[in-house]
Structures are given as C-alpha cells and as structure tokens.
C-alpha cells in the first residue's frame, strides 16, 4: 500500500500546475508598487541579510502589507495561511495555542522576536495567544531543521517576528474595529527617524466575550456553559541612534498582558471531588527587553552585539492560582566576514541562562547554555552553497554538535533546484527535567536527521515552489505511563521519558500569481508523521492542509477571500474530522489616509473542533476603520 505522501504526489503536482502561486506573499505586494526592483531580504536563513531568492532553505516571508490586509484574527492564523503551520488551540482566539511546523511538536520550533528567543522554559513554547498583529512589521519562517545556526529546539524550524522600526518622516497609524461576540480591538503607533535617531512605538488592546472553550459532554467533565473570553494589551517600543554611518545602537522592549478564561476542574480538600464551577483564568505577562549594537568595522567585517531578557510569567487556576515564571537572559556576539565578493563567513557566540520560579518545583537549578556557531554562504556562478556548524554546551544535558549543508543550482533564469541536509535536537524543558512526580533529570534531548529537495520557479509576477522533506527523530520525549518503578522513578504514576522515534515526511507547495488587479496565492501541505516503532500517526497532525486566497484591488476598494482546509487528525482516543473555513474581507479607501474595513470570518458558520473537546468561534462579522498618515 502506498504511503499518504506517495498518494499525495499526483494531487500536489496538479495543484502546482493549476496554481503557479506564491512562495511569499511579499512578492504579490511588491509587483504592484513602484519598488518592484527591490528584492525581498531575509535574515533567518543565514542570520545575516540575504535576498530571499538566493536562499537555499525553505523560507517564507510574510510582509507588512500581507499582515495588514489578510483579515486574519491572530498571529497563529497568519502563520497557518502563509507558512503552513498546523495550529492546535484550546478554544477560540486568545486561548492557549500549540503549533506544528513540518509535523514537529510545539517545543521543537524556535520562536524569536527581534532576535530574542521567547517562550516559557517550563512548557517549552511561545505564547502566540499573547501576541498582537498590530505590533508586527513582518515575519520570517524557516521551514526545516536549523540547529546548526540556532541550537536547541530548531527541529521543525525557526519563526522570526520583527516589530516595527522607525524610518523616514513622522508617521502615525491607528485602527479600531468591533465584531461579534462583543469583540473590540484598537491599536495606535508612531514611527520615524530624525537627526540620527530612529523610533517606533505602539499600543494595542483587544477584548472578546468568546464562547465556552470546552464543548458539552467532554471526556473529563470540564464543560462550564459560561463564555470564555479574553483581554489582551500589547505595547512595543524601539529606539535607535546612529552616531556615524554604519554604526547603530538600539534598545527595544515588548510587553504583553493576557487575561483569558478557560474551562477546567480542580480537586480540593477535604473530599477532592472534581469541581468545574470556578471562574478559571490565566493571567499571562510576557516581556522582552534588549539592547543591541551593529557596526561596519570595515568593508570586510561587520559585528553585532545583543543583550536581552525574556520573561514569561503565568498565574492560572480557579480558586487557587499556580504560578510559573521563567527568565531567559541572552547574550549574542555575531560577526560577518566578507571573504570575497559573494563569499561570507558568519562566526558567533551565544550564551543563554534560564531560571524558573514555579509552585511545587522546590529548588530548581538555573541552567546555562554556551553556543558557538559558524555559517558560510558562497556563490559560484549558477551554484551556491550554504553550510552551518554549531556546538552547544548545556549545564543540564551536556554537549551537542549540529550542522547543515545546503546547495542550490540555477537550471535557468527562472528555475532553481535546492537540496539540504542537516541535524537538529530538542532540549528537554524544565517540566521534562524537574516537574514534581513527572520530570526526570537524566532525560536525553531529541535528535533529528533531515534531508529535503526543493524546486523554485519565478517568472515575472508568478512564483511557485515545491519541497519534499524527510526528518527522522530519535529519543522522542513523551509521556511514559509506567507506575511500577521500571522505567519511571518509584512513586511516580508516569513520567517524561525518551520513549519513541518519529518519522516526519511530507510535501510543501507554495505559489502566487497576479492577473492585473487580481492576485492569487496558496499554500498546500501534505504530512505523514508517525511513530517509527508502532507505525501510528502522531497525535493532532493532519495529513493535509491547504489555504488558498484571492484578492481583487482595482483602486480605492478591494475584496478578498481565503479558504483554509484542514484534514482529519488523530487525537487521544478518537480521531477528529477535517474542516474548512471561508473568510471574506473588503475595504474602501475613501480618503488617501483613511480606509473602512470589513471581514466575515468563518462565513459558512462551520463547527470547528481544533483539538478534542474544544471549540472555536462560529461566524463572526467585523467592521473597522484604519488611518495611516502616509497613505496606503
């Protein structure tokens, strides 16, 4: 019997022929402006600026116009539409979210904001539910292992989020919107540059009444018919000073406060019976603060320094709150050396220290990681080479060396062949190591080996790409139910353990095309993610996911639609059916700086079960007003 991936190939080929659509949404935007000669630039692929078209890696760039015009309701939704991430969310917007990149678990993808690694060190994941689209300038997603440059956890890839940076004259932007479920949002921002200084700041607020996060008759009896809404406030600020050309000193800060309701049960003395009636809430505060310097020492050497702290502080529960607070201190020194025209060597050192304050943990040691990395990029006529090598020495789990090698070859002026191979690893989280009656201090990091082959095509206003990948992961960290003291410590009812191996393989298609005022783009992903020992599909991974968008913009008004289709997924004891969501949007620019916007999310009012026993929102209508001092 053919595997799902082999059965998917004919469908993938057909879709790629029917939709010569977008490797990157930025392309469709750029071809409609006066800056078409400017090639999109990324940094995530090599840690230094690089034209997107030259990358040997599978990289998606989501630009500012795409973020503004997508009509998406969250950062997670944008990443699903444009980068093919699969999303697992415990309810509607504002609820806790997981994310699966190329089938790798949530803890197996690195998330960064302005170069700072973010997320909870206890859970091992970033809180997308605490982020706002209004503060983001653009997002870069490297799909595929990248531990050779970024160290631990880059098994699925790397997501780099960049906040807005000041340039040019003073600009003021603002937007307000109201929607069903008593949803409200507003954001205001300023940016600009003058006299050697550049500045940008924004403040946003979002609220929604929501719906009950848990569905009736759930398996654990957590359902409570009250609505589970959220409140979120996000503020960002960036300030830079360029005393002389080629040298910039900057500071930046981002803070988010999230208060979201959820359904659960607690078991209190004296009878310890389940009680689902309290108002369960999660109070989450995240903060990133950094200072950085970048200087062009001479024509051959550019150096960068960054010192940063990321804090993730959560208090959650019903009548009793549990607190989990992690601090991550990061120091990075990076040097780019131009060996010759088209030949670059990147050398760097990165130190990360993590500390935890958590109820019930007791005395948890601080862990530190020292990473040394090198990356090379070189062009040789129609061929190019990318290589990386990194050594990480961690106080909790030892030393690991990883690397990657990528080559690309221009078969013609429009067609490029790519091939990459690399190793990666995921570090155990603090929960895996230290959580009471679950963590095991001797647990080993996961280790992965990956290969991929890709083909990129670009001609005029059309782009398309196809990537086939295969990633073998061993020492998979998971839950071991042993209660006999055989594989788990005595007295444990189960524990974290290296229990399995996984094989993640798939096909990814991206594309876009513009016909005059009509633009199309699509992402199509087929995934076969399995436990290598049992052959069972890994939980919550859909075998396929597609997102197709069309936008028509003849002038001062525009209309658009996005159809997202998610396949069936295994989830605990029973499978979840697939679902499709249709989102509609329209806008009218009635003055150069003013635009009226509407959107209809889940237009068909589909019943969505993102994970077992949880539910998303039904049909939701929004209307809003947007202002941009510079015009659109």
Secondary structure, 3 states (H helix, E strand, C coil): CCCHHHHHHHHHHHHHHHCCCECCHHHHHHCCCCCCCCCCEECCCCCCCEEHHHCCCEEEEECHHHHHHCCCCCHHHHHHHHHCCEEEECCCCCCCEEEEECCECHHHEEEEECCEECCECCCCECCHHHCCHHHEEEEEEEECCCHHHHCCCCCCEEEEEEECCCCCCCEEEEEEEEECCCEEEEEEEEEEEECCEEEEEEEEEEEEEEECCECCCCCCCCCCCCCEEEEEEEEEEEEEEEEECCEEEEEEEEEEEEEEEECCCEECCCCCCEECCCCEEEEEEEEEEEEEEEEEEECCEEEEEEEEEEEEEEEEECCCEEEEEEEEEEEEEEEEEEEECCEEEEEEEEEEEEEEEECCCCCCCCEEEEEEEEEEEEEECCEEEEEEEEEEEECCCEEEEEEEEEEEEECCCCEEEEEEEEEEEECCCHHHHHCCCCCCCCCCCEEEEEEEEEEEEEECCEEEEEEEEEEEEEEEEEEECCCCCCCCCCCCCCEEEEEEEEEEEEEEEEEEEEECCEEEEEEEEEEEEEECCCCCECCCCCCEEEEEEEEECCCCEEEEEEEEEECCEEECCEEECCEEEEEEEEEEEEECCEEEEEEEECCCCCCCCCCCCECCCCCEEEEEEEEECCCC
